[in-house]
């Protein structure tokens, strides 16, 4: 008896599982059929519904489109100099601060010249002695030569006097050169502005010991500014020397002239193009970022559509919902006021700009496609065109 009860329980459980699986399969088939059934008259048979209003646009084909590429650059001063002394020494004075405007030739900084001044005085004294010694040697030679002519002295004595005079003359020239070198060093102990400009950096303070060539001040020329932009080689045909282009510095728009195209490719695989700014010099500064827009024409057939009109399809394809006028019979059986029916057309997105996409596909010239609410549409659905987009025409 217990064995039969156990068999009945297992049989009942198996029946429940079988019936449940069959019911679930039936529900799935019904849902699949309803999802794949196009929106048609049969779905609305016996009902009167208002057709969905859809905004549309006509496709206008073209054989090319224009792409804009933005290239980033920087404003540069025409001259930037890193100023330093040719000599080592202690900074004795700095006459400028960062931001000061200076004229070419102005003294900007100086080194302590105490040792050089003492050296100059020493060499000056040696020079005076050399002049005196040479004068004595010349006088001695003159007397010796006169005595030689009357055979009072030998030729050897005459030649000795001549050599002594020549040696002292050479010594005098050596001392003069030494004095000139000291004077040059004193002159180079003053750092002067090489051109009119502005001090943008002061690297050293007073009392600092500097080495030859060490940067003390950095200054930039104010008269005129350059712009350096890296442009890809494929876009260089849009530029030529002397051409004027529009550049953008922040919210400002300026005109700049192509000054030079560097004949080399940088590590970033771009070519540097130099522009001279012809206007608005007071509104930009060295270091400002610049945007240079350049346009390129691509010869490829297609038409522009709003991005929101595209629906993602299978295998990476995109599609548009094209609308076509309903036949007379379809108007009688479809929703109230329906004038058009939706169909899906596959397209290929070639490029995009902002909220617009340039596409190509099986859409004919002047065919209308849905632009808004495409995610609410299904193929075969009767709709009514929005009046502001041409109504039902």
C-alpha contacts under 8 A as a table, 3 or more apart, distances in Angstrom:
res1	aa1	res2	aa2	distance
1	X	4	X	5.39
1	X	5	X	6.50
2	X	5	X	5.21
2	X	6	X	6.40
3	X	6	X	5.28
3	X	7	X	6.54
4	X	7	X	5.17
4	X	8	X	6.34
5	X	8	X	5.19
5	X	9	X	6.35
6	X	9	X	5.17
6	X	10	X	6.40
7	X	10	X	5.24
7	X	11	X	6.17
8	X	11	X	5.07
8	X	12	X	6.17
9	X	12	X	5.18
9	X	13	X	6.30
10	X	13	X	5.17
10	X	14	X	6.22
11	X	14	X	5.16
11	X	15	X	6.27
12	X	15	X	5.20
12	X	16	X	6.37
13	X	16	X	5.18
13	X	17	X	6.37
14	X	17	X	5.18
14	X	18	X	6.21
15	X	18	X	5.13
15	X	19	X	6.10
16	X	19	X	5.30
16	X	20	X	5.99
17	X	20	X	5.12
17	X	21	X	6.12
18	X	21	X	5.25
18	X	22	X	6.22
19	X	22	X	5.10
19	X	23	X	6.14
20	X	23	X	5.11
20	X	24	X	6.20
21	X	24	X	5.14
21	X	25	X	6.16
22	X	25	X	5.13
22	X	26	X	6.21
23	X	26	X	5.09
23	X	27	X	6.30
24	X	27	X	5.16
24	X	28	X	6.22
25	X	28	X	5.08
25	X	29	X	6.24
26	X	29	X	5.19
26	X	30	X	6.28
27	X	30	X	5.14
27	X	31	X	6.25
28	X	31	X	5.15
28	X	32	X	6.09
29	X	32	X	5.07
29	X	33	X	6.03
30	X	33	X	5.14
30	X	34	X	6.17
31	X	34	X	5.13
31	X	35	X	6.16
32	X	35	X	5.11
32	X	36	X	6.21
33	X	36	X	5.28
33	X	37	X	5.99
34	X	37	X	5.30
35	X	38	X	7.98
38	X	378	X	7.37
38	X	379	X	6.17
38	X	380	X	5.41
38	X	381	X	7.20
39	X	43	X	6.61
39	X	378	X	6.80
39	X	379	X	6.65
39	X	380	X	4.88
39	X	381	X	4.57
39	X	382	X	7.41
40	X	43	X	5.67
40	X	44	X	7.18
40	X	334	X	7.15
40	X	380	X	6.09
40	X	381	X	6.30
40	X	382	X	7.34
41	X	44	X	5.31
41	X	45	X	6.01
41	X	330	X	7.28
41	X	333	X	5.49
41	X	334	X	5.14
41	X	335	X	7.90
42	X	45	X	5.03
44	X	47	X	5.28
44	X	48	X	7.19
44	X	49	X	7.63
44	X	333	X	7.84
44	X	334	X	6.91
44	X	335	X	7.16
45	X	333	X	7.18
47	X	335	X	8.00
48	X	335	X	5.83
48	X	336	X	6.17
49	X	335	X	4.78
49	X	336	X	5.62
50	X	335	X	5.47
50	X	336	X	4.82
50	X	337	X	6.59
50	X	338	X	7.55
51	X	335	X	5.31
51	X	336	X	5.85
51	X	337	X	6.04
51	X	338	X	5.12
51	X	382	X	6.49
51	X	383	X	4.98
51	X	384	X	5.84
52	X	338	X	7.85
52	X	382	X	7.69
52	X	383	X	5.03
52	X	384	X	5.94
53	X	383	X	6.03
53	X	384	X	4.75
53	X	385	X	5.53
53	X	386	X	5.49
54	X	370	X	6.45
54	X	371	X	7.83
54	X	372	X	6.82
54	X	373	X	7.21
54	X	383	X	6.70
54	X	384	X	6.13
54	X	385	X	5.08
54	X	386	X	5.36
55	X	370	X	5.81
55	X	371	X	5.76
55	X	372	X	5.74
55	X	385	X	6.04
55	X	386	X	4.98
55	X	388	X	7.85
55	X	389	X	6.15
56	X	368	X	5.96
56	X	369	X	5.21
56	X	370	X	4.33
56	X	371	X	5.17
56	X	372	X	7.40
56	X	385	X	6.87
56	X	386	X	7.29
56	X	389	X	6.01
57	X	368	X	5.16
57	X	369	X	5.57
57	X	370	X	6.61
57	X	371	X	6.54
57	X	389	X	6.77
58	X	365	X	7.72
58	X	366	X	4.83
58	X	367	X	5.34
58	X	368	X	4.17
58	X	369	X	6.45
59	X	303	X	6.49
59	X	304	X	7.63
59	X	305	X	7.89
59	X	363	X	7.43
59	X	364	X	7.19
59	X	365	X	5.57
59	X	366	X	4.82
59	X	367	X	5.57
59	X	368	X	6.12
59	X	369	X	7.38
60	X	303	X	5.83
60	X	304	X	7.66
60	X	365	X	5.67
60	X	366	X	5.90
61	X	301	X	7.00
61	X	302	X	5.41
61	X	303	X	4.73
61	X	365	X	6.07
62	X	65	X	7.54
62	X	301	X	5.64
62	X	302	X	5.71
62	X	303	X	6.06
63	X	299	X	6.07
63	X	300	X	5.41
63	X	301	X	4.07
63	X	302	X	6.52
64	X	297	X	6.78
64	X	298	X	5.48
64	X	299	X	4.21
64	X	300	X	4.87
64	X	301	X	5.76
64	X	302	X	7.47
65	X	297	X	5.79
65	X	298	X	5.42
65	X	299	X	6.63
65	X	300	X	7.05
66	X	295	X	6.43
66	X	296	X	5.61
66	X	297	X	4.47
66	X	298	X	6.10
67	X	295	X	5.48
67	X	296	X	5.19
67	X	297	X	6.29
67	X	298	X	7.32
67	X	353	X	7.81
68	X	293	X	6.42
68	X	294	X	5.60
68	X	295	X	4.36
68	X	296	X	6.38
69	X	293	X	5.69
69	X	294	X	5.30
69	X	295	X	6.17
69	X	296	X	7.75
70	X	291	X	6.23
70	X	292	X	5.53
70	X	293	X	4.44
70	X	294	X	6.37
71	X	229	X	6.80
71	X	230	X	6.76
71	X	231	X	6.36
71	X	291	X	5.64
71	X	292	X	5.05
71	X	293	X	6.37
71	X	294	X	7.84
72	X	229	X	6.02
72	X	230	X	6.93
72	X	289	X	7.02
72	X	290	X	5.62
72	X	291	X	4.73
72	X	292	X	6.32
73	X	227	X	6.82
73	X	228	X	5.41
73	X	229	X	4.00
73	X	230	X	6.42
73	X	289	X	5.86
73	X	290	X	4.88
73	X	291	X	6.32
73	X	292	X	7.57
74	X	227	X	5.63
74	X	228	X	5.52
74	X	229	X	6.61
74	X	286	X	7.52
74	X	287	X	5.80
74	X	288	X	5.66
74	X	289	X	4.65
74	X	290	X	5.33
75	X	225	X	6.87
75	X	226	X	5.83
75	X	227	X	4.43
75	X	228	X	6.50
75	X	284	X	7.75
75	X	285	X	6.69
75	X	286	X	4.78
75	X	287	X	5.22
75	X	288	X	5.31
75	X	289	X	6.53
75	X	290	X	6.87
76	X	225	X	5.90
76	X	226	X	5.00
76	X	227	X	5.68
76	X	228	X	7.06
76	X	285	X	7.83
76	X	286	X	4.67
76	X	287	X	6.27
77	X	80	X	6.30
77	X	220	X	6.12
77	X	221	X	6.06
77	X	222	X	6.99
77	X	224	X	7.10
77	X	225	X	4.89
77	X	226	X	5.92
77	X	286	X	5.71
78	X	220	X	7.75
78	X	221	X	6.33
78	X	222	X	7.99
78	X	223	X	7.82
78	X	224	X	6.48
78	X	225	X	5.52
78	X	226	X	5.85
79	X	220	X	5.72
79	X	221	X	5.27
80	X	218	X	7.25
80	X	219	X	5.87
80	X	220	X	4.42
80	X	221	X	6.48
81	X	218	X	5.76
81	X	219	X	5.49
81	X	220	X	6.37
82	X	215	X	5.72
82	X	216	X	7.40
82	X	217	X	6.08
82	X	218	X	4.57
82	X	219	X	6.72
83	X	191	X	7.72
83	X	213	X	7.99
83	X	214	X	7.95
83	X	215	X	5.44
83	X	216	X	5.79
83	X	217	X	5.14
83	X	218	X	5.89
83	X	219	X	7.63
84	X	191	X	7.19
84	X	212	X	7.30
84	X	213	X	5.24
84	X	214	X	5.36
84	X	215	X	4.66
84	X	216	X	5.10
84	X	217	X	6.87
85	X	88	X	7.12
85	X	188	X	7.09
85	X	189	X	6.95
85	X	190	X	7.96
85	X	191	X	6.63
85	X	211	X	7.72
85	X	212	X	5.68
85	X	213	X	5.68
85	X	214	X	6.94
85	X	215	X	7.92
85	X	216	X	7.87
86	X	188	X	6.98
86	X	212	X	4.72
86	X	213	X	5.66
87	X	185	X	7.58
87	X	188	X	7.46
87	X	189	X	7.20
87	X	211	X	6.66
87	X	212	X	4.75
87	X	213	X	7.66
88	X	209	X	7.29
88	X	210	X	5.48
88	X	211	X	4.37
88	X	212	X	5.05
89	X	111	X	6.06
89	X	112	X	6.70
89	X	209	X	5.49
89	X	210	X	5.64
89	X	211	X	6.84
90	X	111	X	5.49
90	X	112	X	5.59
90	X	206	X	7.84
90	X	207	X	5.71
90	X	208	X	5.56
90	X	209	X	4.34
90	X	210	X	6.27
91	X	94	X	7.61
91	X	109	X	7.50
91	X	110	X	6.10
91	X	111	X	4.60
91	X	112	X	6.23
91	X	205	X	7.34
91	X	206	X	5.05
91	X	207	X	4.99
91	X	208	X	5.47
91	X	209	X	6.35
91	X	210	X	7.26
92	X	109	X	7.65
92	X	110	X	5.57
92	X	111	X	4.79
92	X	112	X	4.89
92	X	206	X	5.89
92	X	207	X	6.14
93	X	109	X	5.46
93	X	110	X	5.27
93	X	111	X	6.92
93	X	206	X	5.79
94	X	97	X	7.99
94	X	108	X	6.08
94	X	109	X	4.35
94	X	110	X	6.71
94	X	205	X	7.51
94	X	206	X	6.53
95	X	107	X	7.18
95	X	108	X	5.07
95	X	109	X	5.74
96	X	100	X	6.27
96	X	108	X	5.97
96	X	109	X	7.72
96	X	199	X	7.64
97	X	100	X	5.71
97	X	199	X	6.97
97	X	202	X	6.84
98	X	198	X	7.94
98	X	199	X	5.12
98	X	200	X	5.22
98	X	201	X	5.43
98	X	202	X	6.12
99	X	198	X	5.98
99	X	199	X	5.17
99	X	200	X	5.67
99	X	201	X	7.95
100	X	198	X	5.59
100	X	199	X	5.45
101	X	196	X	7.63
101	X	197	X	5.74
101	X	198	X	4.28
101	X	199	X	6.43
102	X	106	X	6.59
102	X	193	X	7.14
102	X	196	X	5.76
102	X	197	X	5.63
102	X	198	X	6.02
102	X	199	X	7.61
103	X	106	X	5.70
103	X	193	X	6.69
103	X	195	X	6.26
103	X	196	X	4.30
103	X	197	X	6.62
104	X	192	X	7.43
104	X	193	X	4.88
104	X	194	X	5.17
104	X	195	X	3.93
104	X	196	X	4.74
104	X	197	X	7.78
105	X	192	X	5.26
105	X	193	X	5.02
105	X	194	X	6.21
105	X	195	X	7.10
106	X	192	X	5.32
106	X	193	X	5.40
107	X	110	X	7.73
107	X	190	X	6.41
107	X	191	X	5.71
107	X	192	X	4.40
107	X	193	X	6.57
108	X	190	X	7.46
108	X	191	X	5.47
108	X	192	X	5.46
108	X	193	X	6.60
109	X	190	X	5.89
109	X	191	X	5.05
109	X	192	X	7.32
110	X	189	X	5.45
110	X	190	X	4.32
110	X	191	X	5.92
111	X	189	X	5.02
111	X	190	X	6.52
112	X	115	X	7.94
112	X	189	X	7.54
113	X	116	X	5.04
113	X	117	X	5.94
113	X	186	X	6.53
113	X	189	X	7.09
114	X	117	X	5.23
114	X	118	X	6.37
115	X	118	X	5.14
115	X	119	X	6.09
116	X	119	X	4.94
116	X	120	X	6.03
116	X	182	X	6.51
116	X	185	X	7.44
116	X	186	X	6.45
117	X	120	X	5.00
117	X	121	X	6.30
117	X	186	X	7.67
118	X	121	X	5.13
118	X	122	X	6.24
119	X	122	X	5.04
119	X	123	X	6.15
119	X	182	X	7.15
120	X	123	X	5.18
120	X	124	X	5.99
120	X	179	X	6.20
120	X	182	X	5.90
120	X	183	X	7.16
121	X	124	X	5.01
121	X	125	X	6.29
122	X	125	X	5.24
122	X	126	X	6.40
123	X	126	X	4.93
123	X	127	X	6.06
123	X	175	X	6.68
123	X	178	X	6.93
123	X	179	X	5.71
124	X	127	X	4.95
124	X	128	X	6.34
124	X	179	X	6.64
125	X	128	X	5.13
125	X	129	X	6.34
126	X	129	X	5.07
126	X	130	X	6.05
126	X	175	X	6.81
127	X	130	X	4.99
127	X	131	X	6.17
127	X	172	X	6.48
127	X	175	X	5.60
127	X	176	X	6.54
128	X	131	X	5.16
128	X	132	X	6.31
129	X	132	X	5.05
129	X	133	X	6.09
130	X	133	X	5.06
130	X	134	X	6.05
130	X	168	X	6.85
130	X	169	X	7.99
130	X	171	X	6.78
130	X	172	X	5.20
130	X	175	X	7.67
131	X	134	X	5.20
131	X	135	X	6.21
131	X	172	X	6.42
132	X	135	X	5.13
132	X	136	X	6.35
133	X	136	X	5.17
133	X	137	X	6.17
133	X	168	X	6.72
134	X	137	X	4.95
134	X	138	X	6.09
134	X	165	X	6.23
134	X	168	X	5.24
134	X	169	X	6.00
134	X	172	X	7.60
135	X	138	X	5.18
135	X	139	X	6.29
136	X	139	X	5.13
136	X	140	X	6.12
137	X	140	X	5.03
137	X	141	X	6.07
137	X	161	X	7.19
137	X	164	X	6.46
137	X	165	X	4.83
137	X	168	X	7.43
138	X	141	X	5.09
138	X	142	X	6.21
138	X	165	X	5.72
139	X	142	X	5.14
139	X	143	X	6.43
140	X	143	X	5.31
140	X	144	X	6.10
140	X	161	X	6.72
141	X	144	X	5.00
141	X	145	X	5.95
141	X	158	X	7.10
141	X	161	X	4.97
141	X	162	X	5.89
141	X	165	X	7.06
142	X	145	X	5.21
142	X	146	X	6.25
143	X	146	X	5.12
143	X	147	X	6.21
144	X	147	X	5.10
144	X	148	X	6.07
144	X	153	X	7.14
144	X	157	X	7.34
144	X	158	X	5.69
144	X	161	X	6.98
145	X	148	X	4.94
145	X	149	X	6.38
145	X	158	X	5.87
146	X	149	X	5.32
146	X	150	X	6.93
147	X	150	X	5.40
147	X	151	X	6.25
147	X	152	X	4.86
147	X	153	X	5.74
148	X	151	X	4.81
148	X	152	X	5.45
148	X	153	X	4.85
148	X	154	X	6.22
148	X	155	X	6.77
148	X	158	X	6.67
149	X	152	X	7.41
151	X	154	X	6.89
153	X	157	X	6.44
153	X	158	X	7.25
154	X	157	X	5.41
154	X	158	X	6.55
155	X	158	X	4.96
155	X	159	X	6.15
156	X	159	X	5.18
156	X	160	X	6.19
157	X	160	X	5.06
157	X	161	X	6.32
158	X	161	X	5.29
158	X	162	X	6.36
159	X	162	X	5.01
159	X	163	X	6.19
160	X	163	X	5.17
160	X	164	X	6.21
161	X	164	X	5.17
161	X	165	X	6.29
162	X	165	X	5.20
162	X	166	X	6.30
163	X	166	X	5.04
163	X	167	X	6.10
164	X	167	X	5.18
164	X	168	X	6.27
165	X	168	X	5.31
165	X	169	X	6.22
166	X	169	X	5.04
166	X	170	X	6.30
167	X	170	X	5.16
167	X	171	X	6.19
168	X	171	X	4.88
168	X	172	X	6.11
169	X	172	X	5.07
169	X	173	X	6.48
170	X	173	X	5.14
170	X	174	X	6.28
171	X	174	X	5.01
171	X	175	X	6.27
172	X	175	X	5.23
172	X	176	X	6.21
173	X	176	X	4.99
173	X	177	X	6.23
174	X	177	X	5.14
174	X	178	X	6.27
175	X	178	X	4.99
175	X	179	X	6.17
176	X	179	X	5.12
176	X	180	X	6.22
177	X	180	X	5.02
177	X	181	X	6.17
178	X	181	X	5.11
178	X	182	X	6.35
179	X	182	X	5.17
179	X	183	X	6.26
180	X	183	X	5.02
180	X	184	X	6.18
181	X	184	X	5.03
181	X	185	X	6.21
182	X	185	X	5.04
182	X	186	X	6.21
183	X	186	X	5.06
183	X	187	X	6.18
184	X	187	X	4.91
184	X	188	X	6.07
185	X	188	X	4.96
185	X	189	X	6.18
186	X	189	X	5.09
186	X	190	X	7.49
187	X	190	X	5.98
188	X	191	X	6.84
193	X	196	X	7.22
195	X	221	X	7.00
196	X	221	X	6.14
196	X	222	X	7.16
196	X	223	X	7.94
197	X	219	X	6.43
197	X	220	X	5.37
197	X	221	X	4.24
197	X	222	X	5.10
197	X	223	X	7.63
198	X	219	X	5.43
198	X	220	X	5.57
198	X	221	X	6.59
198	X	222	X	6.80
199	X	202	X	7.52
199	X	217	X	7.07
199	X	218	X	5.96
199	X	219	X	4.32
199	X	220	X	6.67
200	X	217	X	7.80
200	X	218	X	5.70
200	X	219	X	5.38
200	X	220	X	6.97
201	X	217	X	5.71
201	X	218	X	5.00
201	X	219	X	6.99
202	X	205	X	7.77
202	X	216	X	6.16
202	X	217	X	4.68
202	X	218	X	6.56
203	X	215	X	6.76
203	X	216	X	5.08
203	X	217	X	5.86
203	X	218	X	7.93
204	X	208	X	6.73
204	X	215	X	7.95
204	X	216	X	5.31
204	X	217	X	7.51
205	X	208	X	6.02
210	X	214	X	6.36
211	X	214	X	5.61
215	X	218	X	7.40
221	X	224	X	7.58
222	X	225	X	7.34
224	X	276	X	7.50
224	X	277	X	7.15
224	X	281	X	7.21
225	X	276	X	6.14
225	X	277	X	5.93
225	X	281	X	7.32
225	X	286	X	7.43
226	X	274	X	6.57
226	X	275	X	5.52
226	X	276	X	4.65
226	X	277	X	6.16
227	X	274	X	5.59
227	X	275	X	4.90
227	X	276	X	6.27
227	X	277	X	7.21
227	X	290	X	7.69
228	X	272	X	6.31
228	X	273	X	5.73
228	X	274	X	4.76
228	X	275	X	6.50
229	X	272	X	5.56
229	X	273	X	5.32
229	X	274	X	6.64
229	X	290	X	7.86
229	X	292	X	7.59
230	X	270	X	5.25
230	X	271	X	5.27
230	X	272	X	4.50
230	X	273	X	6.26
231	X	235	X	6.70
231	X	236	X	6.94
231	X	270	X	5.17
231	X	271	X	5.24
231	X	272	X	6.34
231	X	273	X	6.94
232	X	235	X	5.68
232	X	236	X	6.96
232	X	269	X	6.88
232	X	270	X	4.62
232	X	271	X	6.17
233	X	236	X	5.40
233	X	269	X	7.96
233	X	270	X	6.31
233	X	271	X	6.37
234	X	237	X	7.15
235	X	238	X	5.75
235	X	239	X	7.76
235	X	294	X	7.73
235	X	296	X	7.62
236	X	239	X	5.43
236	X	240	X	7.96
237	X	240	X	7.46
238	X	294	X	7.27
238	X	295	X	7.86
239	X	243	X	6.88
239	X	258	X	7.47
240	X	243	X	5.64
240	X	258	X	6.70
241	X	257	X	7.88
241	X	258	X	5.15
241	X	259	X	5.80
241	X	260	X	6.21
241	X	261	X	7.51
242	X	257	X	5.80
242	X	258	X	5.14
242	X	259	X	6.21
243	X	257	X	5.55
243	X	258	X	5.38
244	X	255	X	6.51
244	X	256	X	5.52
244	X	257	X	4.30
244	X	258	X	6.27
245	X	255	X	5.74
245	X	256	X	5.43
245	X	257	X	6.23
245	X	258	X	7.48
246	X	253	X	6.83
246	X	254	X	5.82
246	X	255	X	4.78
246	X	256	X	6.32
246	X	292	X	6.96
246	X	293	X	7.54
247	X	253	X	5.88
247	X	254	X	5.39
247	X	255	X	6.16
247	X	256	X	6.80
247	X	290	X	6.68
247	X	291	X	5.81
247	X	292	X	4.92
247	X	293	X	7.06
248	X	251	X	6.80
248	X	252	X	5.68
248	X	253	X	4.61
248	X	254	X	6.23
248	X	290	X	5.68
248	X	291	X	5.06
248	X	292	X	6.54
249	X	252	X	5.14
249	X	253	X	6.34
249	X	254	X	7.50
249	X	284	X	7.46
249	X	288	X	7.03
249	X	289	X	6.28
249	X	290	X	4.88
249	X	291	X	6.54
250	X	289	X	7.45
250	X	290	X	7.34
254	X	277	X	7.62
254	X	279	X	6.65
254	X	280	X	6.80
255	X	277	X	6.52
255	X	278	X	6.32
255	X	279	X	6.56
256	X	275	X	5.74
256	X	276	X	5.49
256	X	277	X	4.51
256	X	278	X	5.68
256	X	279	X	7.72
257	X	275	X	5.20
257	X	276	X	5.29
257	X	277	X	6.55
257	X	278	X	7.07
258	X	261	X	7.81
258	X	273	X	7.28
258	X	274	X	6.12
258	X	275	X	4.51
258	X	276	X	6.64
259	X	273	X	7.73
259	X	274	X	5.43
259	X	275	X	5.04
259	X	276	X	6.13
260	X	273	X	5.97
260	X	274	X	5.10
260	X	275	X	7.06
261	X	271	X	7.37
261	X	272	X	6.27
261	X	273	X	4.58
261	X	274	X	6.30
262	X	271	X	6.37
262	X	272	X	5.48
262	X	273	X	6.19
262	X	274	X	7.87
263	X	271	X	7.34
264	X	271	X	6.21
264	X	272	X	7.90
265	X	268	X	7.77
265	X	269	X	5.56
265	X	270	X	5.41
265	X	271	X	4.92
265	X	272	X	7.70
266	X	269	X	5.21
266	X	270	X	5.43
266	X	271	X	6.14
266	X	272	X	7.61
267	X	270	X	7.41
277	X	280	X	7.67
277	X	281	X	7.07
278	X	281	X	7.49
280	X	283	X	5.43
280	X	284	X	7.07
281	X	284	X	5.83
281	X	285	X	7.86
282	X	285	X	7.72
284	X	288	X	6.71
285	X	288	X	5.82
301	X	360	X	6.79
302	X	358	X	6.35
302	X	359	X	5.29
302	X	360	X	4.46
302	X	361	X	7.61
303	X	358	X	5.48
303	X	359	X	5.60
303	X	360	X	6.55
304	X	356	X	6.40
304	X	357	X	5.54
304	X	358	X	4.50
304	X	359	X	6.32
305	X	309	X	6.78
305	X	310	X	7.95
305	X	356	X	5.64
305	X	357	X	5.39
305	X	358	X	6.44
305	X	359	X	7.24
305	X	371	X	7.86
306	X	309	X	5.41
306	X	310	X	7.41
306	X	355	X	6.03
306	X	356	X	4.52
306	X	357	X	6.13
306	X	371	X	6.60
307	X	310	X	5.67
307	X	355	X	5.46
307	X	356	X	5.21
307	X	357	X	5.75
308	X	311	X	7.82
308	X	355	X	7.91
308	X	371	X	6.63
308	X	372	X	6.69
308	X	374	X	7.54
309	X	320	X	6.45
309	X	321	X	7.81
309	X	369	X	7.95
309	X	370	X	6.21
309	X	371	X	4.48
309	X	372	X	6.17
309	X	373	X	7.74
309	X	374	X	5.97
310	X	318	X	6.30
310	X	319	X	5.73
310	X	320	X	5.45
310	X	374	X	7.49
311	X	318	X	5.61
311	X	319	X	5.20
311	X	320	X	6.33
311	X	374	X	7.16
311	X	375	X	7.18
312	X	316	X	7.15
312	X	317	X	6.34
312	X	318	X	4.65
312	X	319	X	6.39
313	X	316	X	6.33
313	X	317	X	5.02
313	X	318	X	5.03
313	X	319	X	6.32
313	X	346	X	7.99
314	X	317	X	5.64
314	X	318	X	7.74
317	X	346	X	6.89
317	X	347	X	6.93
317	X	348	X	6.55
318	X	346	X	5.78
318	X	347	X	5.45
318	X	348	X	6.26
318	X	349	X	7.29
319	X	344	X	6.40
319	X	345	X	5.31
319	X	346	X	4.17
319	X	347	X	5.23
319	X	348	X	7.98
320	X	344	X	5.84
320	X	345	X	5.34
320	X	346	X	6.47
320	X	347	X	7.04
320	X	369	X	6.56
320	X	370	X	7.26
321	X	342	X	6.00
321	X	343	X	5.50
321	X	344	X	4.75
321	X	345	X	6.34
321	X	369	X	5.46
321	X	370	X	5.61
321	X	374	X	6.95
321	X	377	X	7.87
321	X	379	X	7.62
322	X	342	X	5.73
322	X	343	X	5.31
322	X	344	X	6.17
322	X	345	X	6.72
322	X	363	X	7.74
322	X	367	X	7.08
322	X	368	X	5.80
322	X	369	X	4.11
322	X	370	X	6.36
323	X	340	X	5.86
323	X	341	X	5.40
323	X	342	X	4.67
323	X	343	X	6.31
323	X	367	X	7.54
323	X	368	X	5.78
323	X	369	X	5.66
323	X	370	X	7.15
324	X	340	X	5.17
324	X	341	X	5.48
324	X	342	X	6.77
324	X	343	X	7.91
324	X	367	X	7.85
324	X	368	X	7.53
325	X	339	X	5.84
325	X	340	X	4.19
325	X	341	X	6.36
326	X	330	X	5.94
326	X	331	X	6.23
326	X	338	X	7.83
326	X	339	X	5.57
326	X	340	X	4.80
326	X	341	X	5.98
326	X	382	X	7.80
327	X	330	X	5.23
327	X	331	X	6.45
328	X	331	X	5.27
328	X	332	X	6.80
329	X	332	X	5.35
329	X	333	X	6.77
330	X	333	X	5.35
330	X	334	X	5.78
331	X	334	X	5.30
331	X	335	X	7.61
331	X	337	X	7.86
331	X	338	X	6.47
331	X	339	X	6.86
334	X	338	X	6.63
334	X	382	X	6.71
335	X	338	X	5.68
335	X	382	X	6.97
337	X	384	X	6.66
338	X	382	X	5.65
338	X	383	X	5.00
338	X	384	X	4.90
339	X	382	X	7.02
339	X	383	X	6.19
339	X	384	X	5.20
339	X	385	X	7.30
339	X	392	X	6.32
340	X	382	X	5.60
340	X	383	X	5.32
340	X	384	X	6.02
340	X	385	X	7.39
340	X	392	X	7.75
341	X	379	X	7.99
341	X	380	X	5.73
341	X	381	X	5.50
341	X	382	X	4.32
341	X	383	X	5.89
342	X	377	X	7.59
342	X	378	X	7.04
342	X	379	X	5.28
342	X	380	X	5.05
342	X	381	X	5.30
342	X	382	X	6.43
342	X	383	X	7.25
343	X	378	X	7.77
343	X	379	X	4.72
343	X	380	X	5.80
343	X	381	X	7.92
344	X	379	X	5.89
345	X	361	X	7.47
345	X	362	X	6.17
345	X	363	X	6.89
346	X	361	X	6.10
346	X	362	X	6.56
347	X	359	X	6.20
347	X	360	X	5.44
347	X	361	X	4.16
347	X	362	X	6.71
348	X	359	X	5.37
348	X	360	X	5.32
348	X	361	X	6.11
349	X	352	X	7.65
349	X	357	X	6.62
349	X	358	X	6.00
349	X	359	X	4.43
349	X	360	X	6.73
350	X	357	X	7.55
350	X	358	X	5.59
350	X	359	X	5.39
350	X	360	X	7.21
351	X	357	X	5.87
351	X	358	X	5.22
351	X	359	X	7.21
352	X	355	X	7.42
352	X	356	X	5.69
352	X	357	X	4.07
352	X	358	X	5.72
353	X	356	X	5.39
353	X	357	X	6.27
354	X	357	X	8.00
360	X	363	X	7.83
363	X	367	X	6.61
364	X	367	X	5.57
370	X	373	X	7.51
370	X	374	X	6.22
371	X	374	X	6.70
373	X	376	X	5.52
373	X	377	X	7.19
374	X	377	X	5.40
377	X	381	X	6.86
378	X	381	X	5.75
384	X	391	X	7.82
384	X	392	X	6.97
385	X	389	X	7.11
385	X	390	X	7.30
385	X	391	X	5.10
385	X	392	X	5.52
386	X	389	X	5.58
386	X	390	X	7.02
386	X	391	X	5.38
386	X	392	X	7.83
387	X	390	X	5.41
387	X	391	X	3.82
387	X	392	X	7.39
388	X	391	X	6.50
390	X	393	X	5.91
